[in-house]
Every structure is written in structure tokens, then in C-alpha cells.
Amino acid sequence: MVEFVIELVVEIFGEALIQGGYSAFGEAFRAKPKSPWVAGIGQLTLGAVTGALSLLVWPHLFLQQAWARWALLIFTPLGVGSVLWAVRKLRERPNPEVAFQRGVVFAFGMSLIRLAFGS
């Protein structure tokens, strides 16, 4: 269970680091993207790249049970999206749903790469 929490915290921390650099990445991070599909692909790609980079630092997955890794693939994106939604809502920013969606897609990409290539 501790490993699950550590993995979740690592992914939330990774998302928080990426949030700071949103303005530099174009369409995926515009407040009102011209194409939500292109923005979603950008978020997914950025999450996958972050997942790959995290494997350079932590090549071994914290969870060794296969069922727990798959559970993490489902629950981590929902957790990250919920945290981003809550932060945006507390800061009284418009469209907290957008923060949730972007967080879910980013964290899914990161989790998927870690699941597929982690040892």
C-alpha cells in the first residue's frame, strides 16, 4: 500500500512540475485550444515523455504486483485530474473541468509509459 501512495505522489509531483511550464508548449496548453483533439494528443505526448524521463531516474517500478500496476494506471490519472480540478476551483479560475481533463490525459500517458517500460 505504501508503494501505491509513493507512485501516486511521484506522478502528482511530476504533473505539478509540468504545470509551471505550460505557456511554452503551444496548443496543448492554451486556455481555449483551436482543436481539443490536438491539445489532448499534446497532453498525452507530454505525459509519455515525462514518463520516459522518470524511468531514467526511477527505472524500477515501486509496485511489483501486476494487479496493482494496472490499478495505478486507472486511479492515478483520476487522482491527478481531481487534484488539478480542486486547485483550479479553490483559486476560483474558470473551467475547472478543463484542468481535470488535461490532468487525466497527462497522467494516463505518464502511467502508461511507466507500466509498459518500467521494470
N, CA, C and O atoms as a GROMACS GRO file, in nm:
protein
  476
    1MET      N    1   0.083  -0.120   0.000
    1MET     CA    2   0.000   0.000   0.000
    1MET      C    3   0.087   0.126   0.000
    1MET      O    4   0.053   0.226  -0.063
    2VAL      N    5   0.200   0.119   0.072
    2VAL     CA    6   0.290   0.234   0.076
    2VAL      C    7   0.344   0.263  -0.064
    2VAL      O    8   0.359   0.379  -0.103
    3GLU      N    9   0.373   0.157  -0.139
    3GLU     CA   10   0.424   0.173  -0.274
    3GLU      C   11   0.323   0.244  -0.363
    3GLU      O   12   0.360   0.327  -0.447
    4PHE      N   13   0.196   0.212  -0.345
    4PHE     CA   14   0.089   0.275  -0.422
    4PHE      C   15   0.087   0.425  -0.396
    4PHE      O   16   0.076   0.504  -0.490
    5VAL      N   17   0.096   0.464  -0.270
    5VAL     CA   18   0.095   0.606  -0.233
    5VAL      C   19   0.218   0.677  -0.289
    5VAL      O   20   0.209   0.789  -0.337
    6ILE      N   21   0.335   0.611  -0.281
    6ILE     CA   22   0.458   0.671  -0.333
    6ILE      C   23   0.446   0.694  -0.484
    6ILE      O   24   0.482   0.801  -0.533
    7GLU      N   25   0.397   0.595  -0.555
    7GLU     CA   26   0.380   0.608  -0.701
    7GLU      C   27   0.283   0.722  -0.734
    7GLU      O   28   0.307   0.799  -0.827
    8LEU      N   29   0.175   0.732  -0.660
    8LEU     CA   30   0.077   0.838  -0.681
    8LEU      C   31   0.139   0.975  -0.655
    8LEU      O   32   0.118   1.068  -0.733
    9VAL      N   33   0.214   0.989  -0.548
    9VAL     CA   34   0.278   1.116  -0.513
    9VAL      C   35   0.381   1.155  -0.619
    9VAL      O   36   0.391   1.272  -0.656
   10VAL      N   37   0.458   1.058  -0.668
   10VAL     CA   38   0.557   1.085  -0.772
   10VAL      C   39   0.489   1.139  -0.898
   10VAL      O   40   0.538   1.234  -0.959
   11GLU      N   41   0.378   1.081  -0.935
   11GLU     CA   42   0.308   1.127  -1.056
   11GLU      C   43   0.243   1.264  -1.036
   11GLU      O   44   0.243   1.347  -1.127
   12ILE      N   45   0.188   1.288  -0.918
   12ILE     CA   46   0.129   1.420  -0.891
   12ILE      C   47   0.239   1.526  -0.890
   12ILE      O   48   0.220   1.635  -0.944
   13PHE      N   49   0.354   1.494  -0.830
   13PHE     CA   50   0.466   1.586  -0.828
   13PHE      C   51   0.515   1.615  -0.970
   13PHE      O   52   0.544   1.729  -1.004
   14GLY      N   53   0.522   1.511  -1.053
   14GLY     CA   54   0.562   1.530  -1.193
   14GLY      C   55   0.465   1.621  -1.266
   14GLY      O   56   0.507   1.707  -1.345
   15GLU      N   57   0.338   1.604  -1.241
   15GLU     CA   58   0.237   1.690  -1.303
   15GLU      C   59   0.252   1.834  -1.256
   15GLU      O   60   0.240   1.927  -1.336
   16ALA      N   61   0.280   1.853  -1.128
   16ALA     CA   62   0.297   1.989  -1.076
   16ALA      C   63   0.417   2.058  -1.140
   16ALA      O   64   0.411   2.178  -1.168
   17LEU      N   65   0.524   1.985  -1.164
   17LEU     CA   66   0.641   2.043  -1.230
   17LEU      C   67   0.609   2.086  -1.373
   17LEU      O   68   0.653   2.192  -1.418
   18ILE      N   69   0.533   2.005  -1.442
   18ILE     CA   70   0.499   2.036  -1.580
   18ILE      C   71   0.402   2.154  -1.588
   18ILE      O   72   0.408   2.233  -1.683
   19GLN      N   73   0.314   2.167  -1.490
   19GLN     CA   74   0.217   2.277  -1.490
   19GLN      C   75   0.287   2.413  -1.499
   19GLN      O   76   0.234   2.506  -1.560
   20GLY      N   77   0.404   2.424  -1.437
   20GLY     CA   78   0.476   2.551  -1.438
   20GLY      C   79   0.523   2.593  -1.577
   20GLY      O   80   0.541   2.712  -1.601
   21GLY      N   81   0.543   2.501  -1.667
   21GLY     CA   82   0.595   2.534  -1.799
   21GLY      C   83   0.493   2.530  -1.910
   21GLY      O   84   0.530   2.518  -2.027
   22TYR      N   85   0.365   2.538  -1.878
   22TYR     CA   86   0.261   2.524  -1.979
   22TYR      C   87   0.268   2.626  -2.091
   22TYR      O   88   0.240   2.593  -2.207
   23SER      N   89   0.303   2.748  -2.060
   23SER     CA   90   0.296   2.853  -2.162
   23SER      C   91   0.393   2.828  -2.277
   23SER      O   92   0.375   2.885  -2.385
   24ALA      N   93   0.494   2.746  -2.257
   24ALA     CA   94   0.595   2.723  -2.361
   24ALA      C   95   0.558   2.614  -2.459
   24ALA      O   96   0.631   2.593  -2.556
   25PHE      N   97   0.449   2.544  -2.440
   25PHE     CA   98   0.423   2.425  -2.521
   25PHE      C   99   0.309   2.440  -2.622
   25PHE      O  100   0.266   2.340  -2.680
   26GLY      N  101   0.260   2.557  -2.644
   26GLY     CA  102   0.167   2.581  -2.753
   26GLY      C  103   0.026   2.529  -2.734
   26GLY      O  104  -0.034   2.543  -2.628
   27GLU      N  105  -0.025   2.469  -2.836
   27GLU     CA  106  -0.166   2.430  -2.847
   27GLU      C  107  -0.216   2.346  -2.730
   27GLU      O  108  -0.329   2.365  -2.685
   28ALA      N  109  -0.136   2.256  -2.681
   28ALA     CA  110  -0.180   2.168  -2.574
   28ALA      C  111  -0.209   2.243  -2.445
   28ALA      O  112  -0.277   2.191  -2.357
   29PHE      N  113  -0.159   2.364  -2.435
   29PHE     CA  114  -0.173   2.436  -2.309
   29PHE      C  115  -0.245   2.570  -2.321
   29PHE      O  116  -0.246   2.647  -2.225
   30ARG      N  117  -0.303   2.596  -2.433
   30ARG     CA  118  -0.380   2.720  -2.447
   30ARG      C  119  -0.510   2.710  -2.367
   30ARG      O  120  -0.565   2.601  -2.351
   31ALA      N  121  -0.556   2.822  -2.318
   31ALA     CA  122  -0.680   2.823  -2.240
   31ALA      C  123  -0.797   2.775  -2.326
   31ALA      O  124  -0.882   2.699  -2.279
   32LYS      N  125  -0.800   2.819  -2.451
   32LYS     CA  126  -0.903   2.776  -2.545
   32LYS      C  127  -0.834   2.726  -2.671
   32LYS      O  128  -0.816   2.803  -2.766
   33PRO      N  129  -0.796   2.598  -2.674
   33PRO     CA  130  -0.726   2.547  -2.792
   33PRO      C  131  -0.818   2.546  -2.914
   33PRO      O  132  -0.940   2.531  -2.902
   34LYS      N  133  -0.758   2.563  -3.029
   34LYS     CA  134  -0.835   2.560  -3.154
   34LYS      C  135  -0.893   2.421  -3.177
   34LYS      O  136  -1.004   2.407  -3.229
   35SER      N  137  -0.818   2.320  -3.140
   35SER     CA  138  -0.863   2.183  -3.157
   35SER      C  139  -0.839   2.105  -3.028
   35SER      O  140  -0.725   2.080  -2.991
   36PRO      N  141  -0.947   2.066  -2.958
   36PRO     CA  142  -0.930   1.989  -2.835
   36PRO      C  143  -0.859   1.856  -2.857
   36PRO      O  144  -0.789   1.807  -2.768
   37TRP      N  145  -0.876   1.797  -2.976
   37TRP     CA  146  -0.809   1.670  -3.005
   37TRP      C  147  -0.659   1.688  -3.014
   37TRP      O  148  -0.583   1.606  -2.963
   38VAL      N  149  -0.616   1.795  -3.080
   38VAL     CA  150  -0.473   1.822  -3.091
   38VAL      C  151  -0.417   1.853  -2.953
   38VAL      O  152  -0.307   1.808  -2.918
   39ALA      N  153  -0.491   1.929  -2.874
   39ALA     CA  154  -0.447   1.960  -2.738
   39ALA      C  155  -0.437   1.832  -2.655
   39ALA      O  156  -0.343   1.816  -2.577
   40GLY      N  157  -0.533   1.741  -2.670
   40GLY     CA  158  -0.529   1.614  -2.598
   40GLY      C  159  -0.411   1.528  -2.638
   40GLY      O  160  -0.348   1.464  -2.553
   41ILE      N  161  -0.381   1.525  -2.767
   41ILE     CA  162  -0.265   1.450  -2.814
   41ILE      C  163  -0.137   1.512  -2.759
   41ILE      O  164  -0.043   1.440  -2.722
   42GLY      N  165  -0.133   1.645  -2.753
   42GLY     CA  166  -0.017   1.713  -2.695
   42GLY      C  167   0.001   1.678  -2.549
   42GLY      O  168   0.113   1.654  -2.504
   43GLN      N  169  -0.108   1.674  -2.473
   43GLN     CA  170  -0.103   1.638  -2.331
   43GLN      C  171  -0.057   1.494  -2.315
   43GLN      O  172   0.028   1.464  -2.230
   44LEU      N  173  -0.112   1.404  -2.395
   44LEU     CA  174  -0.075   1.264  -2.388
   44LEU      C  175   0.073   1.244  -2.421
   44LEU      O  176   0.143   1.168  -2.355
   45THR      N  177   0.120   1.314  -2.524
   45THR     CA  178   0.261   1.305  -2.562
   45THR      C  179   0.351   1.360  -2.452
   45THR      O  180   0.454   1.300  -2.421
   46LEU      N  181   0.313   1.473  -2.396
   46LEU     CA  182   0.392   1.530  -2.288
   46LEU      C  183   0.396   1.437  -2.167
   46LEU      O  184   0.501   1.422  -2.104
   47GLY      N  185   0.285   1.373  -2.136
   47GLY     CA  186   0.282   1.276  -2.027
   47GLY      C  187   0.370   1.156  -2.057
   47GLY      O  188   0.440   1.107  -1.968
   48ALA      N  189   0.368   1.109  -2.182
   48ALA     CA  190   0.452   0.995  -2.220
   48ALA      C  191   0.600   1.031  -2.211
   48ALA      O  192   0.681   0.950  -2.163
   49VAL      N  193   0.637   1.149  -2.255
   49VAL     CA  194   0.776   1.193  -2.247
   49VAL      C  195   0.818   1.205  -2.100
   49VAL      O  196   0.929   1.165  -2.064
   50THR      N  197   0.732   1.260  -2.018
   50THR     CA  198   0.763   1.272  -1.875
   50THR      C  199   0.776   1.134  -1.811
   50THR      O  200   0.863   1.113  -1.727
   51GLY      N  201   0.690   1.041  -1.851
   51GLY     CA  202   0.702   0.905  -1.801
   51GLY      C  203   0.833   0.841  -1.841
   51GLY      O  204   0.896   0.772  -1.761
   52ALA      N  205   0.875   0.864  -1.965
   52ALA     CA  206   1.002   0.809  -2.012
   52ALA      C  207   1.119   0.871  -1.936
   52ALA      O  208   1.213   0.801  -1.898
   53LEU      N  209   1.114   1.002  -1.914
   53LEU     CA  210   1.220   1.067  -1.837
   53LEU      C  211   1.222   1.018  -1.693
   53LEU      O  212   1.329   1.005  -1.634
   54SER      N  213   1.106   0.993  -1.636
   54SER     CA  214   1.102   0.944  -1.498
   54SER      C  215   1.163   0.804  -1.488
   54SER      O  216   1.215   0.767  -1.383
   55LEU      N  217   1.156   0.727  -1.596
   55LEU     CA  218   1.219   0.595  -1.596
   55LEU      C  219   1.372   0.605  -1.593
   55LEU      O  220   1.439   0.512  -1.548
   56LEU      N  221   1.425   0.715  -1.641
   56LEU     CA  222   1.570   0.735  -1.632
   56LEU      C  223   1.612   0.755  -1.487
   56LEU      O  224   1.721   0.713  -1.448
   57VAL      N  225   1.527   0.820  -1.408
   57VAL     CA  226   1.557   0.846  -1.268
   57VAL      C  227   1.519   0.725  -1.182
   57VAL      O  228   1.597   0.682  -1.097
   58TRP      N  229   1.398   0.671  -1.204
   58TRP     CA  230   1.347   0.556  -1.128
   58TRP      C  231   1.311   0.445  -1.226
   58TRP      O  232   1.194   0.431  -1.262
   59PRO      N  233   1.408   0.365  -1.270
   59PRO     CA  234   1.377   0.261  -1.368
   59PRO      C  235   1.291   0.147  -1.312
   59PRO      O  236   1.221   0.079  -1.388
   60HIS      N  237   1.296   0.126  -1.182
   60HIS     CA  238   1.219   0.019  -1.121
   60HIS      C  239   1.087   0.074  -1.069
   60HIS      O  240   1.084   0.178  -1.004
   61LEU      N  241   0.981   0.004  -1.099
   61LEU     CA  242   0.850   0.046  -1.051
   61LEU      C  243   0.839   0.016  -0.902
   61LEU      O  244   0.895  -0.082  -0.854
   62PHE      N  245   0.768   0.100  -0.831
   62PHE     CA  246   0.750   0.080  -0.688
   62PHE      C  247   0.661  -0.040  -0.659
   62PHE      O  248   0.677  -0.108  -0.558
   63LEU      N  249   0.568  -0.064  -0.747
   63LEU     CA  250   0.474  -0.175  -0.728
   63LEU      C  251   0.522  -0.297  -0.805
   63LEU      O  252   0.557  -0.287  -0.923
   64GLN      N  253   0.524  -0.411  -0.741
   64GLN     CA  254   0.569  -0.533  -0.806
   64GLN      C  255   0.452  -0.623  -0.848
   64GLN      O  256   0.469  -0.709  -0.935
   65GLN      N  257   0.336  -0.606  -0.788
   65GLN     CA  258   0.220  -0.688  -0.823
   65GLN      C  259   0.156  -0.633  -0.951
   65GLN      O  260   0.134  -0.512  -0.964
   66ALA      N  261   0.126  -0.723  -1.044
   66ALA     CA  262   0.069  -0.682  -1.172
   66ALA      C  263  -0.066  -0.613  -1.155
   66ALA      O  264  -0.093  -0.513  -1.220
   67TRP      N  265  -0.151  -0.667  -1.067
   67TRP     CA  266  -0.284  -0.607  -1.048
   67TRP      C  267  -0.272  -0.465  -0.994
   67TRP      O  268  -0.353  -0.379  -1.030
   68ALA      N  269  -0.174  -0.440  -0.909
   68ALA     CA  270  -0.157  -0.306  -0.852
   68ALA      C  271  -0.109  -0.207  -0.957
   68ALA      O  272  -0.147  -0.090  -0.954
   69ARG      N  273  -0.025  -0.254  -1.049
   69ARG     CA  274   0.022  -0.166  -1.157
   69ARG      C  275  -0.094  -0.124  -1.247
   69ARG      O  276  -0.103  -0.008  -1.288
   70TRP      N  277  -0.182  -0.219  -1.276
   70TRP     CA  278  -0.298  -0.186  -1.360
   70TRP      C  279  -0.396  -0.096  -1.286
   70TRP      O  280  -0.456  -0.007  -1.346
   71ALA      N  281  -0.412  -0.118  -1.157
   71ALA     CA  282  -0.498  -0.031  -1.076
   71ALA      C  283  -0.443   0.111  -1.075
   71ALA      O  284  -0.519   0.208  -1.083
   72LEU      N  285  -0.311   0.122  -1.066
   72LEU     CA  286  -0.248   0.253  -1.067
   72LEU      C  287  -0.271   0.325  -1.200
   72LEU      O  288  -0.288   0.447  -1.203
   73LEU      N  289  -0.272   0.250  -1.310
   73LEU     CA  290  -0.296   0.308  -1.442
   73LEU      C  291  -0.436   0.371  -1.449
   73LEU      O  292  -0.457   0.468  -1.522
   74ILE      N  293  -0.529   0.316  -1.373
   74ILE     CA  294  -0.665   0.370  -1.373
   74ILE      C  295  -0.681   0.483  -1.270
   74ILE      O  296  -0.737   0.588  -1.301
   75PHE      N  297  -0.632   0.459  -1.148
   75PHE     CA  298  -0.661   0.553  -1.039
   75PHE      C  299  -0.570   0.675  -1.035
   75PHE      O  300  -0.612   0.781  -0.989
   76THR      N  301  -0.446   0.663  -1.083
   76THR     CA  302  -0.357   0.779  -1.080
   76THR      C  303  -0.408   0.893  -1.168
   76THR      O  304  -0.413   1.006  -1.121
   77PRO      N  305  -0.446   0.869  -1.293
   77PRO     CA  306  -0.499   0.980  -1.373
   77PRO      C  307  -0.622   1.045  -1.310
   77PRO      O  308  -0.638   1.167  -1.315
   78LEU      N  309  -0.709   0.964  -1.252
   78LEU     CA  310  -0.827   1.022  -1.188
   78LEU      C  311  -0.788   1.104  -1.066
   78LEU      O  312  -0.848   1.209  -1.040
   79GLY      N  313  -0.688   1.058  -0.991
   79GLY     CA  314  -0.640   1.133  -0.875
   79GLY      C  315  -0.576   1.264  -0.915
   79GLY      O  316  -0.603   1.368  -0.855
   80VAL      N  317  -0.490   1.260  -1.016
   80VAL     CA  318  -0.423   1.381  -1.063
   80VAL      C  319  -0.526   1.480  -1.117
   80VAL      O  320  -0.521   1.599  -1.085
   81GLY      N  321  -0.619   1.432  -1.198
   81GLY     CA  322  -0.724   1.520  -1.251
   81GLY      C  323  -0.807   1.582  -1.141
   81GLY      O  324  -0.843   1.700  -1.150
   82SER      N  325  -0.839   1.506  -1.039
   82SER     CA  326  -0.918   1.558  -0.927
   82SER      C  327  -0.843   1.665  -0.850
   82SER      O  328  -0.901   1.766  -0.810
   83VAL      N  329  -0.713   1.642  -0.829
   83VAL     CA  330  -0.632   1.743  -0.759
   83VAL      C  331  -0.627   1.872  -0.840
   83VAL      O  332  -0.644   1.980  -0.785
   84LEU      N  333  -0.604   1.861  -0.970
   84LEU     CA  334  -0.599   1.981  -1.054
   84LEU      C  335  -0.734   2.052  -1.058
   84LEU      O  336  -0.739   2.175  -1.058
   85TRP      N  337  -0.842   1.975  -1.063
   85TRP     CA  338  -0.976   2.035  -1.061
   85TRP      C  339  -0.995   2.113  -0.931
   85TRP      O  340  -1.043   2.227  -0.933
   86ALA      N  341  -0.957   2.052  -0.819
   86ALA     CA  342  -0.976   2.116  -0.689
   86ALA      C  343  -0.892   2.243  -0.676
   86ALA      O  344  -0.940   2.343  -0.623
   87VAL      N  345  -0.769   2.238  -0.722
   87VAL     CA  346  -0.682   2.356  -0.714
   87VAL      C  347  -0.740   2.469  -0.798
   87VAL      O  348  -0.743   2.584  -0.754
   88ARG      N  349  -0.786   2.436  -0.917
   88ARG     CA  350  -0.844   2.540  -1.003
   88ARG      C  351  -0.973   2.596  -0.944
   88ARG      O  352  -1.000   2.716  -0.954
   89LYS      N  353  -1.051   2.510  -0.883
   89LYS     CA  354  -1.176   2.553  -0.821
   89LYS      C  355  -1.148   2.642  -0.699
   89LYS      O  356  -1.214   2.744  -0.680
   90LEU      N  357  -1.049   2.603  -0.618
   90LEU     CA  358  -1.015   2.683  -0.500
   90LEU      C  359  -0.958   2.819  -0.537
   90LEU      O  360  -0.978   2.918  -0.466
   91ARG      N  361  -0.887   2.826  -0.647
   91ARG     CA  362  -0.830   2.952  -0.693
   91ARG      C  363  -0.932   3.035  -0.771
   91ARG      O  364  -0.901   3.143  -0.821
   92GLU      N  365  -1.054   2.983  -0.780
   92GLU     CA  366  -1.165   3.050  -0.847
   92GLU      C  367  -1.132   3.085  -0.992
   92GLU      O  368  -1.161   3.195  -1.040
   93ARG      N  369  -1.071   2.991  -1.059
   93ARG     CA  370  -1.043   3.005  -1.202
   93ARG      C  371  -1.156   2.943  -1.280
   93ARG      O  372  -1.222   2.852  -1.232
   94PRO      N  373  -1.180   2.992  -1.402
   94PRO     CA  374  -1.289   2.934  -1.482
   94PRO      C  375  -1.251   2.796  -1.536
   94PRO      O  376  -1.134   2.762  -1.547
   95ASN      N  377  -1.353   2.720  -1.567
   95ASN     CA  378  -1.340   2.589  -1.631
   95ASN      C  379  -1.250   2.490  -1.557
   95ASN      O  380  -1.149   2.446  -1.612
   96PRO      N  381  -1.285   2.453  -1.434
   96PRO     CA  382  -1.204   2.351  -1.366
   96PRO      C  383  -1.210   2.215  -1.436
   96PRO      O  384  -1.122   2.131  -1.417
   97GLU      N  385  -1.314   2.194  -1.518
   97GLU     CA  386  -1.326   2.068  -1.592
   97GLU      C  387  -1.209   2.050  -1.690
   97GLU      O  388  -1.162   1.939  -1.712
   98VAL      N  389  -1.163   2.162  -1.747
   98VAL     CA  390  -1.051   2.156  -1.841
   98VAL      C  391  -0.926   2.109  -1.769
   98VAL      O  392  -0.850   2.028  -1.822
   99ALA      N  393  -0.903   2.159  -1.648
   99ALA     CA  394  -0.786   2.116  -1.570
   99ALA      C  395  -0.796   1.968  -1.538
   99ALA      O  396  -0.696   1.896  -1.543
  100PHE      N  397  -0.916   1.921  -1.506
  100PHE     CA  398  -0.936   1.779  -1.478
  100PHE      C  399  -0.902   1.695  -1.601
  100PHE      O  400  -0.827   1.598  -1.592
  101GLN      N  401  -0.956   1.734  -1.716
  101GLN     CA  402  -0.933   1.658  -1.839
  101GLN      C  403  -0.786   1.654  -1.877
  101GLN      O  404  -0.732   1.549  -1.911
  102ARG      N  405  -0.722   1.769  -1.870
  102ARG     CA  406  -0.580   1.773  -1.904
  102ARG      C  407  -0.496   1.691  -1.807
  102ARG      O  408  -0.403   1.622  -1.849
  103GLY      N  409  -0.529   1.698  -1.680
  103GLY     CA  410  -0.456   1.620  -1.581
  103GLY      C  411  -0.472   1.471  -1.602
  103GLY      O  412  -0.376   1.395  -1.590
  104VAL      N  413  -0.593   1.428  -1.634
  104VAL     CA  414  -0.619   1.286  -1.658
  104VAL      C  415  -0.540   1.237  -1.778
  104VAL      O  416  -0.476   1.131  -1.771
  105VAL      N  417  -0.542   1.311  -1.888
  105VAL     CA  418  -0.474   1.267  -2.010
  105VAL      C  419  -0.322   1.265  -1.988
  105VAL      O  420  -0.255   1.170  -2.028
  106PHE      N  421  -0.268   1.369  -1.923
  106PHE     CA  422  -0.125   1.374  -1.896
  106PHE      C  423  -0.082   1.257  -1.808
  106PHE      O  424   0.013   1.186  -1.841
  107ALA      N  425  -0.152   1.237  -1.697
  107ALA     CA  426  -0.114   1.131  -1.604
  107ALA      C  427  -0.132   0.992  -1.665
  107ALA      O  428  -0.056   0.901  -1.634
  108PHE      N  429  -0.232   0.977  -1.751
  108PHE     CA  430  -0.250   0.848  -1.819
  108PHE      C  431  -0.131   0.818  -1.908
  108PHE      O  432  -0.080   0.706  -1.908
  109GLY      N  433  -0.086   0.917  -1.985
  109GLY     CA  434   0.031   0.897  -2.070
  109GLY      C  435   0.154   0.862  -1.990
  109GLY      O  436   0.230   0.773  -2.028
  110MET      N  437   0.174   0.930  -1.878
  110MET     CA  438   0.289   0.902  -1.793
  110MET      C  439   0.280   0.763  -1.732
  110MET      O  440   0.377   0.688  -1.732
  111SER      N  441   0.162   0.728  -1.681
  111SER     CA  442   0.144   0.597  -1.618
  111SER      C  443   0.158   0.484  -1.720
  111SER      O  444   0.215   0.379  -1.690
  112LEU      N  445   0.105   0.506  -1.840
  112LEU     CA  446   0.111   0.402  -1.942
  112LEU      C  447   0.256   0.370  -1.982
  112LEU      O  448   0.292   0.254  -1.996
  113ILE      N  449   0.337   0.473  -1.999
  113ILE     CA  450   0.477   0.450  -2.035
  113ILE      C  451   0.552   0.382  -1.921
  113ILE      O  452   0.632   0.291  -1.944
  114ARG      N  453   0.525   0.425  -1.797
  114ARG     CA  454   0.592   0.361  -1.683
  114ARG      C  455   0.549   0.214  -1.671
  114ARG      O  456   0.631   0.128  -1.639
  115LEU      N  457   0.422   0.186  -1.695
  115LEU     CA  458   0.374   0.049  -1.688
  115LEU      C  459   0.437  -0.037  -1.798
  115LEU      O  460   0.478  -0.150  -1.774
  116ALA      N  461   0.444   0.019  -1.918
  116ALA     CA  462   0.493  -0.058  -2.032
  116ALA      C  463   0.644  -0.083  -2.027
  116ALA      O  464   0.691  -0.190  -2.066
  117PHE      N  465   0.720   0.015  -1.981
  117PHE     CA  466   0.865   0.004  -1.991
  117PHE      C  467   0.939  -0.005  -1.857
  117PHE      O  468   1.060  -0.026  -1.855
  118GLY      N  469   0.868   0.012  -1.747
  118GLY     CA  470   0.933   0.001  -1.616
  118GLY      C  471   0.965  -0.144  -1.582
  118GLY      O  472   0.903  -0.236  -1.634
  119SER      N  473   1.062  -0.160  -1.496
  119SER     CA  474   1.099  -0.297  -1.459
  119SER      C  475   1.062  -0.325  -1.314
  119SER      O  476   1.086  -0.436  -1.264
   0.00000   0.00000   0.00000
